[in-house]
């Protein structure tokens, strides 16, 4: 039975019977050299429909966390359909692997399938469904967090934007209100954590693996590096990036005329800020319009990709009550379109988030030209290069004189802040990632949230010693509560640190040859998931690295540029 996908906007999978005949037909077909291309094409169309249904249902639950019907539709899909779809997809993977065929462009996708087949267990399907539901409950808790300030109800994203004031007393008041509100959910998040830890340990045990880290390492297709490589990277960060971050914090402290930095003197623990805050736009509709012009300057075809997203309403950019926090780019696979979700409030940081998520979107446009859906997904270690590199490649065009957002002075200030925050990010990433290694190396301890609090505090002292948390022990200790990746996407965070290092290598190339660097970047994006992480980095003109020397070269470039910009 050949699969002709229906229009996703008119048809959403609502029952297993909608797709079972197509999966059964594929399973009954011969899969040999003569038929494998057609089988892969039809299988791809099935996967696209499943992926898009999942993406749309999840997105709707994030866009309005108070929408009970949207939540129920998403949960119903997770509980009633997704396990059956995963099981059927696994049968097709095993059939292809058993054929010993390797169609063109499928070398690396087949490596991923073999890894997934090794750890697939039917008994894990309901556990993984429950884990996703716990993640949704976490988002629902955090999305409801708001404060009352001077007669207004502010989301925590809106209150963070108000921190951009030179009045330190106001900053402290806003920060403390937000922190107190977050601590109100301490027990609720701790309860979710205990449930998630039990689930994850059982998933690993069912897959006959020693611990959840081993399971997730294989699930994330990390063939090019090991946990020890990660720890070497953390050591390099402690050696090279932490001293550089301390120099950033010292300059910030001097600018503010302070003896020490308190949390309310920063936008976030890993971000400085300027006073007054740099406003990016006045009207929400200006945000994406100006961004389109920036992307046109970076590359006309990338600009047209973004214009397509504007025309087709593939952007949900502005913060509002009830909207899940954070930002991400998802994809509508049957339509071969990305969708950007974020929480803009009009500040300079919103521009960086949009540049980042647009890099993901451009990756989607580029890779969707590959014939099989199985070829589209690269490892996250490179997906984040696609997004992070765009922050640097677009940087020359952010001034109004180049069609961008800022005056010349504010553009320079924004670039300094971006580069400073890039330096500050590595130590924070090391905390988040080191924490996750500790959690799954010590599951008997880490199932107790009090031990997690203590470990998070200790890691802060190692990697971010410049901040003064005196009298705020509970807020410091629960920092792991406020990092959604720990709860929703375990072990997905080192990708940001590795990709930042890769992106800076691409930026260094662009300083010598912007057009050449951009061409290599786009060529690497177009490879999708048909190459390994190391091969993708090489195609983009970079190197996957964990050592202090490579990191030191990047740190030197960042610090040198900050000085040149007057930072």
C-alpha positions in Angstrom: 0.0 0.0 0.0 1.6 3.3 -1.1 1.2 6.1 1.4 -0.2 9.4 0.1 -0.2 11.7 3.1 -3.3 13.8 3.8 -3.2 17.5 4.4 -2.0 17.8 8.0 -4.1 21.0 8.6 -7.2 19.0 7.7 -6.2 15.7 9.3 -4.6 15.0 12.6 -4.0 11.4 13.7 -6.6 10.6 16.3 -6.6 6.8 16.4 -4.1 4.0 15.7 -6.5 2.8 13.0 -5.7 5.9 11.0 -2.2 4.7 10.3 -2.1 1.0 11.1 -2.9 -0.2 7.6 0.0 1.8 6.1 2.5 0.5 8.7 1.2 -3.1 8.1 1.4 -2.7 4.4 5.1 -1.6 4.7 5.9 -4.5 7.0 4.4 -7.0 4.5 6.2 -5.6 1.5 9.5 -7.1 0.4 12.5 -4.9 1.2 15.3 -5.6 -1.3 17.6 -3.7 -3.6 14.9 -3.0 -6.1 12.2 -1.9 -3.7 14.1 -0.2 -0.8 14.0 3.3 -2.2 10.2 3.2 -2.6 9.8 1.7 0.9 12.0 4.4 2.4 10.0 7.1 0.6 6.7 5.8 1.9 8.0 5.2 5.4 9.3 8.8 5.4 5.9 10.1 4.6 4.5 8.2 7.6 7.2 9.5 9.9 6.6 13.1 8.7 2.9 12.8 9.5 3.5 11.3 13.0 6.2 14.0 13.7 4.0 16.8 12.6 1.1 15.6 14.6 3.3 15.4 17.7 4.8 18.8 17.1 1.4 20.5 16.6 -0.2 19.0 19.7 2.8 19.8 21.9 3.0 23.3 20.5 -0.6 24.0 21.3 -0.2 22.8 24.9 2.8 25.2 25.2 1.1 28.2 23.6 -1.6 28.2 26.2 -0.9 26.1 29.3 -4.4 26.9 30.6 -6.1 25.2 27.5 -7.3 22.0 29.1 -8.5 20.6 25.7 -5.1 21.1 24.1 -3.4 19.4 27.0 -5.9 16.5 26.9 -5.3 16.1 23.1 -1.6 16.0 23.6 -1.8 13.6 26.5 -4.2 11.3 24.6 -1.7 11.2 21.7 1.1 10.3 24.1 -0.8 7.7 25.9 -2.9 6.0 23.2 -1.0 6.4 19.9 2.6 7.3 20.4 3.7 3.9 21.9 2.0 2.0 19.1 3.6 4.3 16.5 7.0 3.8 18.1 6.6 0.1 18.2 5.6 -0.1 14.5 8.4 2.2 13.5 10.8 0.0 15.4 9.6 -3.1 13.5 10.4 -1.2 10.2 13.9 -0.3 11.5 14.6 -3.9 12.3 13.4 -5.0 8.9 15.7 -2.5 7.2 18.6 -3.5 9.4 18.0 -7.2 8.7 18.1 -6.6 4.9 21.7 -5.4 5.3 21.0 -2.9 2.6 22.7 0.6 2.7 20.9 3.0 0.4 22.7 6.1 -0.7 22.9 8.7 2.1 21.8 6.2 4.8 25.2 5.3 6.4 24.8 7.5 9.4 21.0 7.1 9.8 21.6 3.3 9.8 24.1 3.8 12.6 21.4 5.5 14.6 18.9 2.8 13.9 21.3 0.1 15.1 21.9 2.0 18.4 18.1 2.5 18.9 17.4 -1.1 18.1 19.9 -2.2 20.8 18.1 -0.4 23.6 14.5 -0.6 22.4 12.2 -2.4 24.8 8.4 -2.6 24.5 8.0 -2.3 28.3 9.7 1.1 28.1 7.1 2.7 25.9 4.6 3.5 28.6 7.4 4.7 30.9 8.7 7.1 28.2 5.1 8.3 27.7 4.8 9.0 31.4 8.2 10.8 31.4 6.9 13.2 28.7 3.8 13.9 30.7 5.9 14.7 33.7 7.8 17.2 31.5 4.6 18.8 30.5 3.5 19.1 34.2 6.9 20.8 34.9 6.2 23.3 32.1 2.7 23.9 33.4 4.0 24.7 36.9 6.6 27.1 35.7 4.3 28.8 33.2 2.0 29.9 36.0 4.7 31.7 37.9 4.0 35.4 38.0 4.4 38.3 40.5 2.5 41.3 41.6 4.5 44.5 41.2 3.1 48.1 41.6 -0.4 46.9 40.8 0.6 44.9 37.8 0.7 41.1 37.2 4.0 40.3 35.5 5.2 37.0 34.1 8.7 36.1 35.2 9.9 37.0 31.7 8.3 40.4 32.0 9.8 41.0 35.5 13.2 40.0 34.2 13.0 42.7 31.6 12.3 45.3 34.4 15.6 44.4 35.9 17.3 46.6 33.3 17.2 49.6 35.6 20.1 51.4 37.2 18.1 51.6 40.5 19.6 48.7 42.4 16.9 48.7 45.0 14.3 48.2 42.3 16.3 45.4 40.8 16.6 43.6 44.2 12.9 44.0 44.9 11.9 42.5 41.5 14.5 39.7 41.8 13.4 38.7 45.3 9.7 38.7 44.3 10.5 36.4 41.4 12.7 34.1 43.6 10.1 33.9 46.3 7.5 32.9 43.7 9.7 30.2 42.3 10.4 28.8 45.7 6.7 28.3 46.3 6.8 25.5 43.8 9.8 23.8 45.4 7.9 20.8 46.7 5.9 20.4 43.5 9.0 20.2 41.4 10.8 18.0 43.9 7.9 15.6 43.7 8.1 15.5 39.9 11.8 15.0 40.1 11.5 11.9 42.3 9.0 10.4 39.9 11.2 11.2 36.9 14.3 9.6 38.5 12.4 6.4 39.2 11.2 6.2 35.7 14.6 6.9 34.1 16.3 4.3 36.3 13.7 1.7 35.3 14.1 2.6 31.6 17.8 1.9 31.8 17.4 -1.3 33.7 14.8 -2.5 31.2 17.4 -1.8 28.4 20.0 -3.9 30.3 22.3 -0.9 30.9 24.2 0.0 34.0 22.6 3.5 34.4 20.5 6.1 32.7 23.5 8.0 31.4 24.5 4.9 29.3 20.9 4.7 28.0 20.7 8.4 27.1 24.2 8.5 25.6 23.1 5.8 23.1 19.6 7.3 22.6 21.3 10.6 21.7 23.6 8.9 19.2 26.8 10.2 20.8 29.1 8.0 18.8 31.9 10.7 18.5 32.6 11.3 22.1 32.4 9.8 25.6 31.4 10.9 29.1 35.1 11.2 29.8 35.5 13.6 26.9 32.7 15.7 28.5 34.5 15.8 31.8 37.7 16.8 30.0 35.7 19.7 28.5 34.5 20.7 32.0 38.1 20.7 33.2 39.2 22.9 30.3 36.3 25.3 31.1 37.6 25.5 34.7 41.1 26.1 33.5 40.4 28.7 30.7 36.8 30.0 30.7 36.3 30.4 34.5 39.1 33.0 34.8 37.9 34.8 31.7 34.4 34.8 33.2 35.8 36.3 36.4 37.3 39.1 34.4 33.9 39.8 32.8 32.2 39.9 36.2 35.0 42.1 37.6 34.5 44.7 34.8 30.7 44.5 35.3 31.2 45.1 39.0 33.4 48.1 38.3 30.9 49.6 35.9 28.3 49.4 38.5 30.6 50.7 41.2 30.0 47.7 43.5 32.2 45.7 45.8 30.6 42.4 44.9 27.9 41.1 42.5 24.6 40.0 43.8 22.2 38.0 41.6 20.0 41.1 40.9 23.0 42.8 39.3 22.8 40.3 36.4 20.1 39.5 33.9 20.7 35.8 34.8 23.5 34.1 36.6 25.3 33.8 33.3 24.4 37.2 31.8 25.5 40.7 32.4 23.3 43.6 31.5 23.6 47.3 30.6 21.8 50.3 32.0 19.5 51.5 30.7 18.4 48.3 29.0 18.8 48.2 25.2 15.3 48.2 23.7 15.2 46.3 20.5 11.8 47.4 19.1 8.7 49.4 20.2 5.9 47.5 18.4 5.7 43.7 18.3 5.1 43.7 14.6 8.5 45.5 14.1 10.4 42.6 15.6 10.1 40.1 12.8 10.0 42.7 10.1 13.4 44.1 11.1 14.7 40.5 11.6 13.8 39.7 8.0 15.9 42.6 6.8 18.9 41.4 8.8 18.6 37.9 7.4 18.4 39.4 3.9 21.8 41.0 4.5 23.3 37.8 5.9 22.1 35.9 2.8 19.2 36.6 0.4 18.0 33.0 0.4 18.1 32.8 4.2 16.1 36.1 4.2 13.5 34.5 1.9 13.3 31.5 4.3 12.4 33.9 7.1 10.0 35.8 4.9 8.2 32.5 4.2 7.8 32.0 7.9 6.3 35.4 8.3 3.9 34.9 5.4 2.8 31.5 6.6 2.3 32.5 10.3 5.1 30.3 11.5 6.2 32.6 14.3 4.9 32.9 17.9 7.3 35.4 19.4 5.7 37.6 22.1 5.4 36.7 25.8 1.9 36.5 27.3 0.3 35.1 30.5 -0.2 31.3 30.4 2.4 30.8 27.6 5.1 28.2 28.5 8.4 29.9 29.2 11.5 29.6 27.0 12.1 29.5 23.2 12.5 26.7 20.7 12.1 25.9 17.0 10.0 22.9 16.1 9.1 21.6 12.7 6.0 20.7 10.7 7.5 17.8 8.7 4.8 17.2 6.1 4.8 20.9 5.3 8.7 21.0 5.4 8.4 24.1 7.5 9.9 25.2 10.8 8.0 27.1 13.6 9.6 29.4 16.1 8.2 29.7 19.6 9.6 32.3 22.1 8.8 34.9 24.7 9.9 38.3 23.5 9.4 41.4 25.7 11.1 44.0 23.5 14.7 43.7 24.8 18.1 43.2 23.2 18.2 39.6 24.4 15.1 38.8 22.3 17.1 39.5 19.2 19.7 36.9 20.2 17.1 34.3 20.9 15.4 35.0 17.5 18.7 34.8 15.7 19.5 31.5 17.5 16.1 29.9 16.8 16.2 31.1 13.2 19.5 29.2 12.7 17.5 26.1 13.7 14.8 27.1 11.2 17.3 27.6 8.4 18.7 24.2 9.2 15.2 22.7 8.7 14.8 24.4 5.3 18.2 23.2 4.1 18.0 19.6 5.3 14.4 19.0 4.1 15.8 18.8 0.5 17.1 15.4 1.4 14.9 12.6 0.1 14.2 10.6 3.3 13.0 11.9 6.6 15.5 9.5 8.3 18.3 11.7 6.9 17.0 15.0 8.2 18.0 14.9 11.9 21.6 15.6 12.8 22.9 15.2 16.3 22.0 18.0 18.6 25.8 18.8 19.0 25.6 20.1 15.4 22.0 21.3 15.4 23.1 23.9 18.0 26.0 24.9 15.8 23.4 25.8 13.2 21.7 28.1 15.6 24.6 29.5 17.6 26.6 30.3 14.5 23.8 32.5 13.2 24.1 34.7 16.3 27.7 35.5 15.1 27.1 35.6 11.3 24.2 38.1 11.7 26.2 40.3 14.2 27.6 42.7 11.5 24.1 43.7 10.5 22.4 44.6 13.8 22.9 48.3 13.6 20.1 50.5 12.1 22.6 51.7 9.5 22.7 48.1 8.2 18.9 47.7 8.4 19.0 46.2 12.0 17.6 47.1 15.4 20.1 49.4 17.2 21.9 52.7 17.0 25.6 52.4 16.4 26.3 52.8 20.1 23.7 50.3 21.2 24.8 47.8 18.5 28.3 48.0 20.0 26.9 47.6 23.5 24.7 44.7 22.4 27.7 43.0 20.8 29.9 43.4 23.9 27.1 42.0 26.0 26.7 39.0 23.6 30.4 38.3 23.7 30.6 38.6 27.4 27.6 36.3 27.9 29.2 33.8 25.5 32.2 33.7 27.9 29.9 33.4 30.9 27.9 30.6 29.4 30.6 28.0 29.4 30.9 27.9 33.2 27.1 27.8 33.6 26.9 25.0 31.0 29.6 23.1 33.0 27.4 23.4 36.1 24.3 22.1 34.3 26.1 19.2 32.5 28.4 18.2 35.5 25.2 18.1 37.6 23.6 15.7 35.3 26.6 13.4 35.2 26.6 13.4 39.0 22.8 12.7 39.1 23.0 9.6 37.0 26.3 8.3 38.4 24.8 8.6 41.9 21.1 7.7 41.5 20.6 6.6 45.1 21.7 10.0 46.3 20.2 12.2 43.6 16.7 10.8 44.0 16.7 12.9 47.2 16.3 16.6 46.1 18.3 17.8 49.2 21.4 16.1 47.8 20.7 17.7 44.5 20.5 21.1 46.2 23.9 20.5 47.8 25.6 19.3 44.6 24.3 22.3 42.6 25.6 24.7 45.3 29.0 23.0 45.2 29.3 23.2 41.4 28.4 26.9 41.6 31.4 27.4 43.9 33.7 25.7 41.4 32.5 27.2 38.2 30.9 30.6 39.2 32.7 31.8 42.3 32.3 35.5 41.5 28.6 35.8 42.5 27.7 36.7 46.1 24.7 34.5 47.2 25.1 35.2 50.9 21.7 34.9 52.6 20.2 33.3 49.5 21.1 29.7 50.1 17.7 28.3 49.2 17.5 30.2 45.9 21.1 29.2 45.0 20.5 25.5 45.9 17.3 25.2 43.8 18.9 26.6 40.6 18.5 23.2 39.1 14.8 23.6 39.4 15.0 26.6 37.0 16.8 24.8 34.2 14.1 23.0 32.1 16.6 20.8 30.3 17.4 18.9 33.5 13.7 18.1 33.8 12.5 17.7 30.3 15.5 16.8 28.2 18.1 15.0 30.3 21.7 15.3 29.2 20.7 17.8 26.5 22.9 20.7 27.5 26.6 20.0 26.7 25.5 20.5 23.1 25.3 24.2 23.7 28.8 24.4 25.1 30.3 22.3 22.3 28.4 24.1 19.6 29.3 27.5 20.9 33.0 26.5 20.5 32.2 25.3 17.0 30.3 28.4 16.2 33.2 30.7 17.3 35.4 28.8 14.9 33.0 29.5 12.1 32.9 33.2 13.2 36.7 33.3 13.2 36.6 32.0 9.6 34.0 34.7 8.7 36.3 37.4 10.0 38.6 36.3 7.2 36.0 35.5 4.6 32.4 36.1 5.5 31.0 34.7 2.2 33.2 31.6 2.3 32.3 30.9 5.9 28.6 31.3 5.2 28.9 29.0 2.2 30.5 26.3 4.3 28.0 26.8 7.1 25.1 26.3 4.6 26.7 23.3 3.0 27.0 21.6 6.4 23.4 22.4 7.2 22.3 20.8 3.9 24.0 17.5 5.0 21.2 17.0 7.6 21.9 13.8 9.4 23.9 12.1 6.7 27.2 12.7 8.4 28.7 12.2 11.9 29.1 15.0 14.3 32.9 15.3 13.5 32.1 15.3 9.8 29.5 18.0 10.1 31.8 20.2 12.1 34.6 19.7 9.5 32.2 20.5 6.6 31.3 23.8 8.4 35.0 24.7 8.8 35.3 23.8 12.5 36.4 21.0 14.8 34.6 19.1 17.5 37.0 19.8 20.5 37.2 19.3 24.2 40.7 20.6 25.0 42.0 23.7 26.7 44.0 24.9 23.7 41.0 25.1 21.3 38.8 26.6 24.0 41.6 29.1 24.8 41.8 30.3 21.2 38.1 31.0 21.3 38.3 32.8 24.6 41.2 34.9 23.3 39.1 35.9 20.2 36.1 36.8 22.4 38.2 38.9 24.9 40.1 40.6 22.1 36.9 41.6 20.3 35.3 42.9 23.5 38.3 45.2 24.1 38.1 46.4 20.4 34.4 47.3 20.9 35.2 49.3 24.0 33.9 46.7 26.5 
